[in-house]
Amino acid sequence: MRRAVVDTLILVATVIAAAVIGFGVPLLWIWIGSILEGDDGVSSVSFAVAMAVLAGIISTYVLAMYLGAWLQAKFANAPRQEARAPWLRSMRDTPYRAGSAQLGPLERVFVVTTLLVSGAFWVWFLFFAGSSLPNA
């Protein structure tokens, strides 16, 4: 029972972290860009503000990766054996066994982020974006 509660809490924390990383960071930088642009950007956005938003998003993700790696190293319960990704294995290497290497917390958060943001994009694209074709 205790394991189920811990797994549920880990899942909830992972989804919340993925939502903050996937949606919160870009929305934060769009808001910062709107403040930088002011009332002049009603119909267009200046190149400098667009580049500031892009650089801000990228630098925030890099900082989040470093912070996550530092937290993972600091609070890891046991030293993890370095697992090689399947595409980096040689033909003479030990055979790959599915499920033998589990994702760490940092990898899990970014995989869930990718899935969450990709799913949200497809829902928007298929149901809310509308057609880009001209109406004839």
DRENTORKOL-3810 file (N, C-alpha, C; in nm, 4 decimals):
REM DRENTORKOL-3810
@n.u->0.0828; n.v->-0.1193; n.w->0.0000; ca.u->0.0000; ca.v->0.0000; ca.w->0.0000; c.u->0.0871; c.v->0.1255; c.w->0.0000
@n.u->0.1918; n.v->0.1223; n.w->0.0801; ca.u->0.2818; ca.v->0.2380; ca.w->0.0896; c.u->0.3495; c.v->0.2641; c.w->-0.0444
@n.u->0.3869; n.v->0.1579; n.w->-0.1131; ca.u->0.4530; ca.v->0.1712; ca.w->-0.2434; c.u->0.3599; c.v->0.2352; c.w->-0.3465
@n.u->0.2316; n.v->0.1994; n.w->-0.3411; ca.u->0.1336; ca.v->0.2570; ca.w->-0.4335; c.u->0.1171; c.v->0.4070; c.w->-0.4094
@n.u->0.1162; n.v->0.4476; n.w->-0.2825; ca.u->0.1039; ca.v->0.5900; ca.w->-0.2495; c.u->0.2276; c.v->0.6658; c.w->-0.2974
@n.u->0.3456; n.v->0.6096; n.w->-0.2751; ca.u->0.4695; ca.v->0.6740; ca.w->-0.3189; c.u->0.4734; c.v->0.6837; c.w->-0.4708
@n.u->0.4356; n.v->0.5779; n.w->-0.5407; ca.u->0.4331; ca.v->0.5804; ca.w->-0.6869; c.u->0.3334; c.v->0.6831; c.w->-0.7397
@n.u->0.2184; n.v->0.6953; n.w->-0.6739; ca.u->0.1195; ca.v->0.7942; ca.w->-0.7145; c.u->0.1716; c.v->0.9356; c.w->-0.6930
@n.u->0.2368; n.v->0.9596; n.w->-0.5810; ca.u->0.2950; ca.v->1.0921; ca.w->-0.5551; c.u->0.4047; c.v->1.1255; c.w->-0.6559
@n.u->0.4853; n.v->1.0267; n.w->-0.6905; ca.u->0.5899; ca.v->1.0485; ca.w->-0.7905; c.u->0.5268; c.v->1.0812; c.w->-0.9253
@n.u->0.4203; n.v->1.0103; n.w->-0.9625; ca.u->0.3519; ca.v->1.0375; ca.w->-1.0888; c.u->0.2935; c.v->1.1778; c.w->-1.0912
@n.u->0.2271; n.v->1.2181; n.w->-0.9829; ca.u->0.1674; ca.v->1.3516; ca.w->-0.9754; c.u->0.2764; c.v->1.4590; c.w->-0.9827
@n.u->0.3858; n.v->1.4401; n.w->-0.9086; ca.u->0.4959; ca.v->1.5371; ca.w->-0.9126; c.u->0.5588; c.v->1.5441; c.w->-1.0510
@n.u->0.5700; n.v->1.4302; n.w->-1.1182; ca.u->0.6269; ca.v->1.4281; ca.w->-1.2526; c.u->0.5377; c.v->1.5030; c.w->-1.3505
@n.u->0.4076; n.v->1.4823; n.w->-1.3438; ca.u->0.3153; ca.v->1.5506; ca.w->-1.4347; c.u->0.3136; c.v->1.7009; c.w->-1.4072
@n.u->0.3179; n.v->1.7403; n.w->-1.2809; ca.u->0.3217; ca.v->1.8832; ca.w->-1.2469; c.u->0.4510; c.v->1.9466; c.w->-1.2966
@n.u->0.5637; n.v->1.8798; n.w->-1.2740; ca.u->0.6913; ca.v->1.9325; ca.w->-1.3233; c.u->0.6919; c.v->1.9398; c.w->-1.4751
@n.u->0.6346; n.v->1.8405; n.w->-1.5414; ca.u->0.6283; ca.v->1.8412; ca.w->-1.6880; c.u->0.5417; c.v->1.9561; c.w->-1.7378
@n.u->0.4308; n.v->1.9825; n.w->-1.6715; ca.u->0.3444; ca.v->2.0934; ca.w->-1.7121; c.u->0.4131; c.v->2.2276; c.w->-1.6926
@n.u->0.4838; n.v->2.2427; n.w->-1.5822; ca.u->0.5560; ca.v->2.3674; ca.w->-1.5580; c.u->0.6671; c.v->2.3863; c.w->-1.6616
@n.u->0.7393; n.v->2.2799; n.w->-1.6905; ca.u->0.8483; ca.v->2.2891; ca.w->-1.7877; c.u->0.7938; c.v->2.3081; c.w->-1.9293
@n.u->0.6913; n.v->2.2332; n.w->-1.9650; ca.u->0.6410; ca.v->2.2359; ca.w->-2.1015; c.u->0.5554; c.v->2.3564; c.w->-2.1347
@n.u->0.4770; n.v->2.4044; n.w->-2.0398; ca.u->0.3873; ca.v->2.5155; ca.w->-2.0670; c.u->0.4262; c.v->2.6422; c.w->-1.9914
@n.u->0.4718; n.v->2.6277; n.w->-1.8687; ca.u->0.5031; ca.v->2.7439; ca.w->-1.7859; c.u->0.6195; c.v->2.8261; c.w->-1.8368
@n.u->0.7264; n.v->2.7597; n.w->-1.8786; ca.u->0.8458; ca.v->2.8317; ca.w->-1.9249; c.u->0.8162; c.v->2.9125; c.w->-2.0514
@n.u->0.7581; n.v->2.8535; n.w->-2.1561; ca.u->0.7285; ca.v->2.9366; ca.w->-2.2741; c.u->0.6295; c.v->3.0490; c.w->-2.2453
@n.u->0.5259; n.v->3.0202; n.w->-2.1661; ca.u->0.4289; ca.v->3.1257; ca.w->-2.1344; c.u->0.4913; c.v->3.2372; c.w->-2.0520
@n.u->0.5822; n.v->3.2033; n.w->-1.9611; ca.u->0.6533; ca.v->3.3052; ca.w->-1.8842; c.u->0.7321; c.v->3.3974; c.w->-1.9764
@n.u->0.8033; n.v->3.3383; n.w->-2.0724; ca.u->0.8853; ca.v->3.4198; ca.w->-2.1623; c.u->0.8016; c.v->3.4969; c.w->-2.2627
@n.u->0.6854; n.v->3.4456; n.w->-2.3011; ca.u->0.5954; ca.v->3.5245; ca.w->-2.3857; c.u->0.5420; c.v->3.6439; c.w->-2.3076
@n.u->0.5108; n.v->3.6236; n.w->-2.1809; ca.u->0.4659; ca.v->3.7344; ca.w->-2.0962; c.u->0.5777; c.v->3.8381; c.w->-2.0801
@n.u->0.7013; n.v->3.7916; n.w->-2.0556; ca.u->0.8145; ca.v->3.8848; ca.w->-2.0451; c.u->0.8332; c.v->3.9602; c.w->-2.1772
@n.u->0.8190; n.v->3.8898; n.w->-2.2909; ca.u->0.8290; ca.v->3.9551; ca.w->-2.4210; c.u->0.7211; c.v->4.0597; c.w->-2.4409
@n.u->0.6000; n.v->4.0319; n.w->-2.3917; ca.u->0.4927; ca.v->4.1310; ca.w->-2.4048; c.u->0.5214; c.v->4.2553; c.w->-2.3215
@n.u->0.5853; n.v->4.2375; n.w->-2.2089; ca.u->0.6236; ca.v->4.3538; ca.w->-2.1274; c.u->0.7343; c.v->4.4324; c.w->-2.1974
@n.u->0.8320; n.v->4.3605; n.w->-2.2538; ca.u->0.9403; ca.v->4.4285; ca.w->-2.3254; c.u->0.8885; c.v->4.5038; c.w->-2.4480
@n.u->0.7928; n.v->4.4471; n.w->-2.5192; ca.u->0.7392; ca.v->4.5081; ca.w->-2.6409; c.u->0.6491; c.v->4.6260; c.w->-2.6089
@n.u->0.5747; n.v->4.6155; n.w->-2.4999; ca.u->0.4843; ca.v->4.7237; ca.w->-2.4619; c.u->0.3658; c.v->4.7322; c.w->-2.5563
@n.u->0.3093; n.v->4.8524; n.w->-2.5697; ca.u->0.1924; ca.v->4.8727; ca.w->-2.6550; c.u->0.2285; c.v->4.8806; c.w->-2.8029
@n.u->0.3577; n.v->4.8875; n.w->-2.8349; ca.u->0.3989; ca.v->4.8971; ca.w->-2.9746; c.u->0.3807; c.v->4.7660; c.w->-3.0492
@n.u->0.3724; n.v->4.6551; n.w->-2.9795; ca.u->0.3692; ca.v->4.5246; ca.w->-3.0435; c.u->0.2303; c.v->4.4706; c.w->-3.0679
@n.u->0.1294; n.v->4.5589; n.w->-3.0813; ca.u->-0.0071; ca.v->4.5129; ca.w->-3.1014; c.u->-0.0197; c.v->4.4391; c.w->-3.2344
@n.u->0.0428; n.v->4.4894; n.w->-3.3384; ca.u->0.0290; ca.v->4.4258; ca.w->-3.4694; c.u->0.1558; c.v->4.3563; c.w->-3.5166
@n.u->0.2692; n.v->4.3799; n.w->-3.4514; ca.u->0.3943; ca.v->4.3151; ca.w->-3.4902; c.u->0.4865; c.v->4.3070; c.w->-3.3693
@n.u->0.5841; n.v->4.2202; n.w->-3.3809; ca.u->0.6810; ca.v->4.2018; ca.w->-3.2735; c.u->0.8191; c.v->4.2356; c.w->-3.3282
@n.u->0.8958; n.v->4.3116; n.w->-3.2522; ca.u->1.0291; ca.v->4.3480; ca.w->-3.2998; c.u->1.1219; c.v->4.2267; c.w->-3.2939
@n.u->1.2222; n.v->4.2275; n.w->-3.3793; ca.u->1.3174; ca.v->4.1172; ca.w->-3.3876; c.u->1.3925; c.v->4.0999; c.w->-3.2561
@n.u->1.4293; n.v->4.2106; n.w->-3.1917; ca.u->1.5046; ca.v->4.2037; ca.w->-3.0660; c.u->1.4238; c.v->4.1343; c.w->-2.9560
@n.u->1.2962; n.v->4.1636; n.w->-2.9483; ca.u->1.2115; ca.v->4.1004; ca.w->-2.8459; c.u->1.1933; c.v->3.9525; c.w->-2.8776
@n.u->1.1743; n.v->3.9185; n.w->-3.0044; ca.u->1.1596; ca.v->3.7786; ca.w->-3.0425; c.u->1.2860; c.v->3.7000; c.w->-3.0079
@n.u->1.4019; n.v->3.7564; n.w->-3.0327; ca.u->1.5278; ca.v->3.6888; ca.w->-3.0004; c.u->1.5478; c.v->3.6804; c.w->-2.8491
@n.u->1.5050; n.v->3.7827; n.w->-2.7752; ca.u->1.5148; ca.v->3.7778; ca.w->-2.6289; c.u->1.4269; c.v->3.6665; c.w->-2.5731
@n.u->1.3063; n.v->3.6504; n.w->-2.6279; ca.u->1.2159; ca.v->3.5440; ca.w->-2.5836; c.u->1.2759; c.v->3.4075; c.w->-2.6167
@n.u->1.3274; n.v->3.3919; n.w->-2.7388; ca.u->1.3875; ca.v->3.2647; ca.w->-2.7793; c.u->1.5081; c.v->3.2299; c.w->-2.6922
@n.u->1.5971; n.v->3.3275; n.w->-2.6719; ca.u->1.7155; ca.v->3.3039; ca.w->-2.5884; c.u->1.6755; c.v->3.2763; c.w->-2.4435
@n.u->1.5727; n.v->3.3425; n.w->-2.3961; ca.u->1.5263; ca.v->3.3204; ca.w->-2.2598; c.u->1.4706; c.v->3.1809; c.w->-2.2396
@n.u->1.3914; n.v->3.1328; n.w->-2.3368; ca.u->1.3357; ca.v->2.9983; ca.w->-2.3270; c.u->1.4472; c.v->2.8943; c.w->-2.3267
@n.u->1.5409; n.v->2.9092; n.w->-2.4195; ca.u->1.6514; ca.v->2.8126; ca.w->-2.4281; c.u->1.7358; c.v->2.8148; c.w->-2.3012
@n.u->1.7711; n.v->2.9330; n.w->-2.2542; ca.u->1.8555; ca.v->2.9415; ca.w->-2.1338; c.u->1.7820; c.v->2.8895; c.w->-2.0102
@n.u->1.6511; n.v->2.9090; n.w->-2.0027; ca.u->1.5743; ca.v->2.8563; ca.w->-1.8901; c.u->1.5727; c.v->2.7037; c.w->-1.8924
@n.u->1.5594; n.v->2.6446; n.w->-2.0121; ca.u->1.5634; ca.v->2.4988; ca.w->-2.0216; c.u->1.7015; c.v->2.4433; c.w->-1.9857
@n.u->1.8065; n.v->2.5111; n.w->-2.0285; ca.u->1.9425; ca.v->2.4665; ca.w->-1.9926; c.u->1.9610; c.v->2.4752; c.w->-1.8411
@n.u->1.9164; n.v->2.5845; n.w->-1.7825; ca.u->1.9258; ca.v->2.6007; ca.w->-1.6370; c.u->1.8431; c.v->2.4940; c.w->-1.5650
@n.u->1.7252; n.v->2.4626; n.w->-1.6171; ca.u->1.6419; ca.v->2.3583; ca.w->-1.5558; c.u->1.7096; c.v->2.2219; c.w->-1.5631
@n.u->1.7761; n.v->2.1942; n.w->-1.6747; ca.u->1.8484; ca.v->2.0662; ca.w->-1.6871; c.u->1.9621; c.v->2.0578; c.w->-1.5855
@n.u->2.0397; n.v->2.1660; n.w->-1.5732; ca.u->2.1485; ca.v->2.1659; ca.w->-1.4746; c.u->2.0957; c.v->2.1542; c.w->-1.3324
@n.u->1.9881; n.v->2.2256; n.w->-1.3022; ca.u->1.9298; ca.v->2.2183; ca.w->-1.1686; c.u->1.8752; c.v->2.0782; c.w->-1.1405
@n.u->1.8065; n.v->2.0202; n.w->-1.2388; ca.u->1.7549; ca.v->1.8838; ca.w->-1.2217; c.u->1.8653; c.v->1.7815; c.w->-1.2045
@n.u->1.9731; n.v->1.7947; n.w->-1.2826; ca.u->2.0857; ca.v->1.7011; ca.w->-1.2691; c.u->2.1527; c.v->1.7169; c.w->-1.1331
@n.u->2.1645; n.v->1.8404; n.w->-1.0866; ca.u->2.2254; ca.v->1.8634; ca.w->-0.9553; c.u->2.1378; c.v->1.8031; c.w->-0.8447
@n.u->2.0058; n.v->1.8247; n.w->-0.8530; ca.u->1.9156; ca.v->1.7676; ca.w->-0.7525; c.u->1.9172; c.v->1.6155; c.w->-0.7568
@n.u->1.9208; n.v->1.5591; n.w->-0.8766; ca.u->1.9253; ca.v->1.4137; ca.w->-0.8899; c.u->2.0529; c.v->1.3568; c.w->-0.8299
@n.u->2.1665; n.v->1.4236; n.w->-0.8521; ca.u->2.2923; ca.v->1.3760; ca.w->-0.7962; c.u->2.2966; c.v->1.3939; c.w->-0.6445
@n.u->2.2377; n.v->1.5025; n.w->-0.5969; ca.u->2.2426; ca.v->1.5325; ca.w->-0.4534; c.u->2.1522; c.v->1.4394; c.w->-0.3725
@n.u->2.0349; n.v->1.4069; n.w->-0.4257; ca.u->1.9379; ca.v->1.3313; ca.w->-0.3481; c.u->1.9191; c.v->1.1883; c.w->-0.3965
@n.u->2.0066; n.v->1.1394; n.w->-0.4788; ca.u->1.9959; ca.v->1.0008; ca.w->-0.5256; c.u->2.0187; c.v->0.9069; c.w->-0.4075
@n.u->1.9335; n.v->0.8051; n.w->-0.3969; ca.u->1.9439; ca.v->0.7117; ca.w->-0.2844; c.u->2.0654; c.v->0.6215; c.w->-0.2958
@n.u->2.0885; n.v->0.5718; n.w->-0.4138; ca.u->2.2004; ca.v->0.4798; ca.w->-0.4344; c.u->2.2739; c.v->0.5217; c.w->-0.5611
@n.u->2.4016; n.v->0.4950; n.w->-0.5649; ca.u->2.4730; ca.v->0.5291; ca.w->-0.6880; c.u->2.4212; c.v->0.4459; c.w->-0.8038
@n.u->2.3838; n.v->0.5142; n.w->-0.9096; ca.u->2.3298; ca.v->0.4444; ca.w->-1.0265; c.u->2.4422; c.v->0.3980; c.w->-1.1154
@n.u->2.4252; n.v->0.2774; n.w->-1.1653; ca.u->2.5203; ca.v->0.2276; ca.w->-1.2625; c.u->2.4911; c.v->0.2984; c.w->-1.3943
@n.u->2.5935; n.v->0.3457; n.w->-1.4583; ca.u->2.5763; ca.v->0.4174; ca.w->-1.5850; c.u->2.5234; c.v->0.3215; c.w->-1.6907
@n.u->2.4025; n.v->0.3452; n.w->-1.7350; ca.u->2.3403; ca.v->0.2598; ca.w->-1.8368; c.u->2.3622; c.v->0.3225; c.w->-1.9736
@n.u->2.3993; n.v->0.2398; n.w->-2.0682; ca.u->2.4185; ca.v->0.2883; ca.w->-2.2042; c.u->2.2883; c.v->0.2813; c.w->-2.2813
@n.u->2.2645; n.v->0.3818; n.w->-2.3598; ca.u->2.1452; ca.v->0.3826; ca.w->-2.4433; c.u->2.1571; c.v->0.2719; c.w->-2.5483
@n.u->2.0449; n.v->0.2135; n.w->-2.5869; ca.u->2.0498; ca.v->0.1013; ca.w->-2.6822; c.u->2.1177; c.v->0.1361; c.w->-2.8139
@n.u->2.1041; n.v->0.2593; n.w->-2.8605; ca.u->2.1640; ca.v->0.2948; ca.w->-2.9902; c.u->2.3146; c.v->0.3163; c.w->-2.9810
@n.u->2.3709; n.v->0.3155; n.w->-2.8586; ca.u->2.5150; ca.v->0.3308; ca.w->-2.8410; c.u->2.5852; c.v->0.1978; c.w->-2.8166
@n.u->2.5111; n.v->0.0899; n.w->-2.8186; ca.u->2.5699; ca.v->-0.0416; ca.w->-2.7932; c.u->2.6365; c.v->-0.0955; c.w->-2.9185
@n.u->2.7463; n.v->-0.1646; n.w->-2.8990; ca.u->2.8107; ca.v->-0.2289; ca.w->-3.0138; c.u->2.7510; c.v->-0.3679; c.w->-3.0312
@n.u->2.7797; n.v->-0.4293; n.w->-3.1422; ca.u->2.7282; ca.v->-0.5640; ca.w->-3.1683; c.u->2.7892; c.v->-0.6658; c.w->-3.0719
@n.u->2.9078; n.v->-0.6368; n.w->-3.0194; ca.u->2.9744; ca.v->-0.7301; ca.w->-2.9279; c.u->2.9399; c.v->-0.7024; c.w->-2.7825
@n.u->2.8627; n.v->-0.5985; n.w->-2.7575; ca.u->2.8264; ca.v->-0.5605; ca.w->-2.6218; c.u->2.7295; c.v->-0.6631; c.w->-2.5632
@n.u->2.7026; n.v->-0.6490; n.w->-2.4340; ca.u->2.6056; ca.v->-0.7381; ca.w->-2.3701; c.u->2.4697; c.v->-0.7177; c.w->-2.4339
@n.u->2.3920; n.v->-0.8206; n.w->-2.4470; ca.u->2.2625; ca.v->-0.8063; ca.w->-2.5139; c.u->2.1688; c.v->-0.7163; c.w->-2.4338
@n.u->2.0877; n.v->-0.6441; n.w->-2.5066; ca.u->1.9902; ca.v->-0.5539; ca.w->-2.4452; c.u->1.8724; c.v->-0.6337; c.w->-2.3923
@n.u->1.8359; n.v->-0.6060; n.w->-2.2690; ca.u->1.7188; ca.v->-0.6690; ca.w->-2.2083; c.u->1.6186; c.v->-0.5587; c.w->-2.1759
@n.u->1.5044; n.v->-0.5633; n.w->-2.2398; ca.u->1.4025; ca.v->-0.4600; ca.w->-2.2193; c.u->1.3618; c.v->-0.4550; c.w->-2.0721
@n.u->1.3552; n.v->-0.3355; n.w->-2.0177; ca.u->1.3153; ca.v->-0.3175; ca.w->-1.8789; c.u->1.4288; c.v->-0.3283; c.w->-1.7797
@n.u->1.5504; n.v->-0.3583; n.w->-1.8265; ca.u->1.6611; ca.v->-0.3736; ca.w->-1.7324; c.u->1.7137; c.v->-0.2384; c.w->-1.6849
@n.u->1.7047; n.v->-0.1366; n.w->-1.7667; ca.u->1.7502; ca.v->-0.0025; ca.w->-1.7284; c.u->1.6287; c.v->0.0883; c.w->-1.7184
@n.u->1.6055; n.v->0.1449; n.w->-1.6013; ca.u->1.4917; ca.v->0.2331; ca.w->-1.5820; c.u->1.5354; c.v->0.3781; c.w->-1.5936
@n.u->1.4414; n.v->0.4632; n.w->-1.6286; ca.u->1.4699; ca.v->0.6055; ca.w->-1.6379; c.u->1.4890; c.v->0.6646; c.w->-1.4985
@n.u->1.5798; n.v->0.7591; n.w->-1.4890; ca.u->1.5955; ca.v->0.8336; ca.w->-1.3653; c.u->1.4880; c.v->0.9409; c.w->-1.3570
@n.u->1.4789; n.v->1.0109; n.w->-1.2451; ca.u->1.3746; ca.v->1.1130; ca.w->-1.2296; c.u->1.3840; c.v->1.2245; c.w->-1.3336
@n.u->1.5043; n.v->1.2682; n.w->-1.3650; ca.u->1.5205; ca.v->1.3770; ca.w->-1.4607; c.u->1.4769; c.v->1.3335; c.w->-1.6002
@n.u->1.5189; n.v->1.2143; n.w->-1.6418; ca.u->1.4775; ca.v->1.1647; ca.w->-1.7730; c.u->1.3260; c.v->1.1444; c.w->-1.7778
@n.u->1.2709; n.v->1.0944; n.w->-1.6698; ca.u->1.1270; ca.v->1.0698; ca.w->-1.6653; c.u->1.0492; c.v->1.1999; c.w->-1.6818
@n.u->1.0934; n.v->1.3061; n.w->-1.6138; ca.u->1.0237; ca.v->1.4351; ca.w->-1.6242; c.u->1.0280; c.v->1.4874; c.w->-1.7674
@n.u->1.1430; n.v->1.4773; n.w->-1.8329; ca.u->1.1524; ca.v->1.5318; ca.w->-1.9681; c.u->1.0828; c.v->1.4430; c.w->-2.0714
@n.u->1.0744; n.v->1.3134; n.w->-2.0492; ca.u->0.9954; ca.v->1.2280; ca.w->-2.1383; c.u->0.8477; c.v->1.2612; c.w->-2.1238
@n.u->0.7995; n.v->1.2765; n.w->-1.9998; ca.u->0.6592; ca.v->1.3121; ca.w->-1.9778; c.u->0.6312; c.v->1.4514; c.w->-2.0339
@n.u->0.7259; n.v->1.5445; n.w->-2.0206; ca.u->0.7093; ca.v->1.6781; ca.w->-2.0783; c.u->0.6904; c.v->1.6685; c.w->-2.2291
@n.u->0.7736; n.v->1.5903; n.w->-2.2944; ca.u->0.7635; ca.v->1.5743; ca.w->-2.4392; c.u->0.6285; c.v->1.5157; c.w->-2.4785
@n.u->0.5841; n.v->1.4135; n.w->-2.4079; ca.u->0.4560; ca.v->1.3519; ca.w->-2.4389; c.u->0.3397; c.v->1.4472; c.w->-2.4135
@n.u->0.3434; n.v->1.5210; n.w->-2.3038; ca.u->0.2362; ca.v->1.6126; ca.w->-2.2680; c.u->0.2253; c.v->1.7269; c.w->-2.3681
@n.u->0.3379; n.v->1.7884; n.w->-2.4015; ca.u->0.3369; ca.v->1.9008; ca.w->-2.4946; c.u->0.3012; c.v->1.8538; c.w->-2.6358
@n.u->0.3517; n.v->1.7384; n.w->-2.6765; ca.u->0.3178; ca.v->1.6856; ca.w->-2.8089; c.u->0.1684; c.v->1.6547; c.w->-2.8177
@n.u->0.1135; n.v->1.5943; n.w->-2.7150; ca.u->-0.0304; ca.v->1.5667; ca.w->-2.7135; c.u->-0.1139; c.v->1.6936; c.w->-2.7182
@n.u->-0.0743; n.v->1.7947; n.w->-2.6404; ca.u->-0.1467; ca.v->1.9221; ca.w->-2.6415; c.u->-0.1383; c.v->1.9891; c.w->-2.7784
@n.u->-0.0214; n.v->1.9816; n.w->-2.8424; ca.u->-0.0068; ca.v->2.0395; ca.w->-2.9760; c.u->-0.1010; c.v->1.9710; c.w->-3.0745
@n.u->-0.1065; n.v->1.8372; n.w->-3.0714; ca.u->-0.1904; ca.v->1.7655; ca.w->-3.1670; c.u->-0.3384; c.v->1.7927; c.w->-3.1428
@n.u->-0.3793; n.v->1.8039; n.w->-3.0184; ca.u->-0.5186; ca.v->1.8387; ca.w->-2.9898; c.u->-0.5496; c.v->1.9758; c.w->-3.0464
@n.u->-0.4624; n.v->2.0740; n.w->-3.0228; ca.u->-0.4833; ca.v->2.2082; ca.w->-3.0774; c.u->-0.4846; c.v->2.2047; c.w->-3.2298
@n.u->-0.3864; n.v->2.1367; n.w->-3.2888; ca.u->-0.3729; ca.v->2.1344; ca.w->-3.4341; c.u->-0.4937; c.v->2.0696; c.w->-3.5015
@n.u->-0.5413; n.v->1.9592; n.w->-3.4466; ca.u->-0.6501; ca.v->1.8864; ca.w->-3.5110; c.u->-0.7876; c.v->1.9475; c.w->-3.4859
@n.u->-0.8096; n.v->2.0083; n.w->-3.3693; ca.u->-0.9449; ca.v->2.0508; ca.w->-3.3342; c.u->-0.9644; c.v->2.2011; c.w->-3.3229
@n.u->-0.8596; n.v->2.2797; n.w->-3.2983; ca.u->-0.8781; ca.v->2.4209; ca.w->-3.2718; c.u->-0.8077; c.v->2.5150; c.w->-3.3700
@n.u->-0.7109; n.v->2.4699; n.w->-3.4447; ca.u->-0.6313; ca.v->2.5587; ca.w->-3.5291; c.u->-0.7080; c.v->2.6108; c.w->-3.6493
@n.u->-0.8004; n.v->2.5352; n.w->-3.6996; ca.u->-0.8711; ca.v->2.5785; ca.w->-3.8192; c.u->-0.7877; c.v->2.5540; c.w->-3.9427
@n.u->-0.8468; n.v->2.5793; n.w->-4.0570; ca.u->-0.7797; ca.v->2.5527; ca.w->-4.1831; c.u->-0.6977; c.v->2.6734; c.w->-4.2260
@n.u->-0.5808; n.v->2.6485; n.w->-4.2820; ca.u->-0.4990; ca.v->2.7572; ca.w->-4.3337; c.u->-0.5256; c.v->2.7800; c.w->-4.4812
@n.u->-0.6141; n.v->2.6986; n.w->-4.5399; ca.u->-0.6505; ca.v->2.7152; ca.w->-4.6801; c.u->-0.7466; c.v->2.8311; c.w->-4.6962
@n.u->-0.7345; n.v->2.9049; n.w->-4.8049; ca.u->-0.8271; ca.v->3.0189; ca.w->-4.8252; c.u->-0.9691; c.v->2.9690; c.w->-4.8506
@n.u->-1.0641; n.v->3.0476; n.w->-4.8041; ca.u->-1.2049; ca.v->3.0146; ca.w->-4.8274; c.u->-1.2440; c.v->3.0624; c.w->-4.9653
@n.u->-1.3001; n.v->2.9737; n.w->-5.0446; ca.u->-1.3365; ca.v->3.0151; ca.w->-5.1816; c.u->-1.4847; c.v->3.0203; c.w->-5.1985
END
